[in-house]
Amino acid sequence: MAATPTALAGVRVVDFTWVRAGPWATRWLGALGAEVIKVEWPLNERGRTTGTPPPGIPATLNTATNFNDTNANKKAITVNLRTEKGLDLIKQLISVSDVVVENFSARALRSWGLGYEELCKLKPDIVYVSQSGFGHTGRHREYLTMGPIAQAFSGLTFLSGLPGEPPAGWGWSYLDDTGGMYIAFSTLTSLYRRNITGQGQHVDLSQMIVGATLNGSAMLDATVNGRPSRREGYPPGNRAHWPGTPMVNNYRGPTTAPHNAYRTKGGGYNDWCAITCFSEGEWQRLVGVMGSPQWATSPKFATLGGRLQHQEELDQGIQEWTQTLEKYDLMEQCQAAGVPAMPVQSSENRVEHDPQLRHRELYKELDHPALGLRKFQNAPFKLSESPARNFQSAPLIGQNNQEIYEGMLGLSHEEFVAGYEEGTFWPNTLDRYPYMDEMINADPLPFTGPGAAFKKETPSPLKESVETVAPNADPQPGPLSGLRVLELADEKGQFCGKLMADLGAEVIKVEPTKGETSRNVGPFLDDIPHRDRSLSFWHYNTSKRGITLNLETEDGRALFRRLAATADVILETLPAGYLPSLRLGYEDLAESNPRLIMCSLTPFGQTGPWRDFLSGDLLHMAAGGQMGCCGYDKEDVPGEIPIAPGGGNAWHIGSHYAYMAIVSALVYRTNSGRGQYIDASVHDACSLTTEMHVNTYIYQGDVVLRQTGRHASVLPTPLSQLLCKDGKYVNASASRVTFRQFQSLVDWMDGYGLADDLKEERYQDQAVFAESGDHINEVVEKFAKNLTRDELAHGGQERGFAWGAIRTPDELVDEGHLNDRGFWVDVPHPELGRSFKYPGAAGIYNGSPWRVSRRAPLIGEHNEEIYCGELGLQKTELAYLAEAGVV
């Protein structure tokens, strides 16, 4: 049987990544068909040494459970890069590869002599994607992060929580998951550009700035309206607005009520359901589902204003009803009546009880030689021509050494054996695994040439590219320059369209004649509501052109077919099945444009029992698992309330995966000439985005508990969010200081007279240090209360501690490091005679900039330009089509 085509067939990736963000990225490159070779040295890859193995399985470098899922679809080699032989072998490997990926500190690869300039000497068209905490340029480029630290610095941590309480944080490393998405799709974007132009490039990503870009509406509100992020009633928990506080938009979509999570029958830790009503009709239907209780028919709840004003009473009444139903029954009753509602799902719920994820086959089993048959997380999109698939579990450490060193790079078997004896392939201080001795004692492998065995059947897309793009006069066009995208997307997918537009594609936003609904979402310029003054719409629709079109008319459908014939990509978020019902589905449009790539990004995908369910950002955060692991210690906030982290992130998560799917399809098309259909699901994407928590259930059978400002965990973990003397917080902990760094911490505290007893000689014993964690943390907590947030965070970073200031979005405006990297962009609004400061790109693409090229389109702004200038309509025709409600 012929092998299933893959988007990245013939692409070889040298994977230097570690822990989560980088390995999560390369895992998806492997699923898309790339040959990913993970380069390791024992004990350096922390992912292999953290986490508990399943019951009954001893802890080894091959039994780390989260590592198994995070590193699926790869090969693995070991090499000591501090030896001349080891470094020379890796240089040989790079010279026959296409991509180098790493997520070390900014100086790591350069210190090995593998900076971008050296990589280009080895392979002139190499694609090099790096992600460090603050990027490779800027005054804080040496700062160290992990997901929660980047979240703190970026403003994301602050946006999650209840008014007047400490930040709840995210409950997992959101910026490790999302940072991985940016590494993966930047690699794909650069490969597409290389296949078109023959040029490689370096993409310099900052994990912190990735997070900053997800606060776009809040940051525009600060730069445009001068609105501070520290204000009464903000962040508003799960609500769109906190009652009794000034009525401003809090970046959770439309300001509405009810908009919250409610206890359900059973009263268990995760027995909650989220309910939202975005229209008067949905509220009335909810009243009906509840049985029209007397309280709900009170005049005080008859208007939206009344419901917002009386939310405490409103939510109390709703919860009295929700506690009579189990959460799935509640969801079914609400959805059947046309009321948006979804259960708060734990990791166990998603794996075992979610019928939609079961239908979509999000969890499928693979066998691992040490861990046995286990479920793995699958792609949240379905590509019709070049599917993503998990084909193997994570590799054993050094499992492919002989295959790579002898078969690919041409070492003799004697040289291969010598590599073990001299410590190039394995430390002499560690016992070898039996399979390593089997390789040593095996027959020699034939040298098949540099990559010949891998590349023989599927020639490099660069050499075989059949793609052509329109010429571009820009001296430095973006990597997607020459592509035309039609976007029929609301809040669910407009961020995906923005990514394509800011990366150089010509994106035409096709809106209904009255404008897309997100134009009505605040905040607004000067707080004056208008379809062309929504700051949310401004942020998510930069670099696009815009037209209006009524697809319910035959004239409108005819015009859309003409536009679709010129498009490379169509991105749509309309209800499942809607476009095919108008004969505008993929099969219809591909008849005249077989190279067309069409992505349908919908709440639950095109198939399955939840396909037609109503949704919203809060509801996806509930069903996707985010709320299940985000909240507070009961000592801080009673009630075990699950919290949805900052608004809009369900749409961000869905858009990241949709973008990855689209660009993988574009890469595939450069080799095959064929387009394809993509079925992408927001729910599937969210369900993948809680880091290790699903694997904690799959391997241990445990469900995590929410904690204040730190990862959810099965058992309580040390406090990591420290209150400083200025009332602000730092994500910091003595547990994040290694024994080697401990003396530096003690000396720093002693300079303030706050080292307590930590100067005593007994703490120089590593065993004493390890068993004194609680006491050391108490001393650090007292120390923090004597410093300001910035003194503690930046002082820690200067000493090499991965500590992060929990900043607000408005504190990022004109922040020094962001300015150093050219993050802030002045965008002209000619119709207003003004320019406004916008947040820019998460990374720096050398040679093909990622940049905001224009403001969002006014409603119907480019109708004449496109309908008359490109499709050849006369202005008089456009006029009567407008009169008829077609445009």
Secondary structure, 3 states (H helix, E strand, C coil): CCCCCCCCCCCEEEECCCCCHHHHHHHHHHHCCCEEEEEECCCCCHHHCCCCCCCCCCCCCCCCHHHHHHCCCCEEEECCCCCHHHHHHHHHHHHCCCEEEECCCCCHHHHCCCCHHHHHHHCCCCEEEEEECCCCCCCCCCCCCCHHHHHHHHCCCCCCCCCCCCCCCCCCCHHHHHHHHHHHHHHHHHHHHHHHHCCCEEEEEEHHHHHHHCCHHHHHHHHHHCCCCCCCCCCCCCCCCCCCCCCCCCCCCCCCCCEEEEECCCCCCCCEEEEECCCHHHHHHHHHHCCCCHHHHCHHHCCHHHHHHCHHHHHHHHHHHHCCCCHHHHHHHHHHHCCCEEECCCHHHHHHHCHHHHHCCCEEEEEECCCEEEEEECCCEEECCCCCCCCCCCCCCCCCHHHHHHHHCCCCHHHHHHHHHCCCCCCCCCCCCHHHHHHHHCCCCCCCCCCHHHHCCCCCHHHHCCCCCCCCCCCCCCCCCCCEEEEECCCCCHHHHHHHHHCCCEEEEEECCCCCHHHHCCCEHHHCCCCCCEHHHHHHCCCEEEEECCCCCHHHHHHHHHHHCCCCEEEECCCCCHHHHCCCCHHHHHCCCCCCEEEEEECCCCCCCCCCCCCCHHHHHHHCCCHHHCECCCCCCCCCCCCCCCCCHHHHHHHHHHHHHHHHHHHHHHHHCCCEEEEEEHHHHHHCCCCCHHHHHHHHCCCCECCECCCCECCCCCCCEEECCCCCEEECCHHHCCHHHHHHHHHHHHCCCCCCCCCCHHHHCHHHHHHCHHHHHHHHHHHHCCCCHHHHHHHHHHCCCCCEECCCHHHHCCCHHHHHCCCEEEEEEHHHCEEEEEECCCEEECCCCCCCCCCCCCCCCCHHHHHHCCCCCCHHHHHHHHHCCCC
